[in-house]
Amino acid sequence: MRRSADADATASAASSRYSARRMLAALLFAAFFVVLAVSLVFVALRGGPRGARAALQSQSPRGRRGASILFAILYVGLGVAVPVALLIGNQSHASAKFGATKLAKADKHGRDVFGAICASCHTLAAAGASGKVGPNLDQLRPSRELILDALIKGRQRGNGTMPANLLPDVKDQQAVADFVSRVAGK
């Protein structure tokens, strides 16, 4: 199947936003180590920790207070705020990782149930699952009916055994079958 031009444009925009976040994260990661390296060079040039401490403590009280405030701001900014911002910012673009597939509410429920029950055995890119026991659903691309049959009757072939009635709730079975049949191999 070919994707439409709108879907390509959406995927491209989501990809560029995601890559910009990755670039920012990489730059901040590198900046942390640059600051660490400069600090180590300062300590080494002053003759070790005692010399560095003496050089810093020879400043005026106002200078020490300013240095302490600057250090606290850098610590909170680089050590707390940046990681929290990156973690929170990536949640709103979770679908962008999977080819910008838009999921309906029922599909999101199916993805959650799949992630909790099926992901330990099966591989499915749209759920972020990389199991090794069951078949790779992206390669198999099963139909909705085959998925429902497997969830109800189980399977006894392949590398492992899939128990029957793994999902006893019919709504969960249907949600997983709808989700997998919609996103597998895409």
C-alpha positions, -999 to +999 in steps of 0.1 A: +000+000+000+012+035-008+009+062+018-008+095+007+012+127+004-005+140+036+007+110+055+042+114+042+042+151+051+029+143+086+055+116+091+083+139+078+073+167+102+070+143+132+104+128+122+121+162+121+107+172+155+118+139+169+153+142+154+156+178+167+148+165+203+174+138+198+199+164+187+192+186+217+196+157+240+229+148+224+242+183+227+232+186+263+248+153+271+280+165+254+278+198+272+277+181+306+309+163+298+326+194+285+318+212+318+331+182+337+363+182+316+369+219+322+364+214+359+389+186+360+414+207+340+409+235+365+415+212+395+446+197+378+461+231+369+457+243+405+477+214+418+448+191+429+417+195+450+435+215+477+449+240+453+415+244+435+398+248+469+423+275+479+419+293+446+381+293+450+381+303+487+404+332+481+375+350+464+354+375+482+323+364+500+302+380+472+322+361+446+317+328+464+280+334+468+278+341+430+297+310+422+275+289+445+243+303+429+257+296+394+266+261+404+231+255+419+215+268+387+236+246+365+230+216+387+193+220+387+191+229+350+213+202+336+207+175+362+170+178+368+151+202+344+166+190+311+160+152+317+124+159+330+117+181+299+130+155+275+110+127+292+077+148+293+082+161+257+086+127+241+053+114+254+032+136+232+050+123+201+048+086+210+029+078+178+055+095+157+080+067+165+058+042+147+054+059+112+030+085+125+002+059+128-028+076+144-045+053+169-081+054+179-090+051+216-098+014+211-064+008+193-046+025+222-064+001+246-053-028+223-017-015+223-017-013+262-031-048+266-007-062+239+022-045+258+012-060+291+004-095+280+018-103+245+049-082+242+071-106+262+068-132+235+059-114+202+077-088+181+055-058+170+071-025+162+040-004+167+039-016+204+077-014+209+077-051+215+107-074+207+098-108+220+117-138+208+095-168+216+064-162+195+062-152+158+072-117+146+038-102+139+052-076+116+065-103+093+034-126+097+008-098+093-020-119+107-057-112+100-081-101+127-097-136+126-064-154+130-055-133+160-089-139+177-086-176+170-051-177+186-062-157+216-092-181+222-077-215+213-040-209+219-012-224+198+010-255+202+036-251+175+067-230+170+092-222+197+067-220+226+032-226+237+006-199+237-021-208+262-058-208+254-079-179+267-048-158+275-071-128+275-104-139+291-122-106+285-138-105+250-133-067+248-096-071+254-094-099+228-111-077+202-090-047+211-058-066+207-070-082+174-080-049+160-048-032+170-024-059+157-043-064+124-042-026+118-005-020+126+013-052+119+039-048+092+032-011+086 
